[in-house]
Amino acid sequence: MQLTEVKRILSATVLTGAERLEEEVVSGCGSDFLSDVLAYVHDQNLLLTGMVNPQVIRTAEMTDIKCVVFVRGKHPGDEIVEMAAERGIVVMTSPERMYTACGLLYSNGLRGN
């Protein structure tokens, strides 16, 4: 699924990485526990989270996540957006709740691991 489709499906706003929206993601995960992401995420290209702190971007970088979507309308601060931009990670924000966002993406063909 292209990131442009993720944006459409989740009614998301792109905060950084708009030039990369044609890239494909093949799987995704949703978690607010970054330790779980580090322990269990393999080949996940998209992370949905409600955690808004710099560790989210560091975790995404370590696990080769292409895109982070902050759910529940949460907006990361400038520091987080800049950090993601420097690392080439697309950042979006969506008004959807985590459960709904995961379900919408899954029902449109994006699978987990």
Secondary structure, 3 states (H helix, E strand, C coil): CEHHHHHHHCCCEEEECHHHCCCECCEEEECCCHHHHHHHCCCCCEEEECCCCHHHHHHHHHCCCCEEEECCCCCCCHHHHHHHHHHCCEEEECCCCHHHHHHHHHHCCCECC
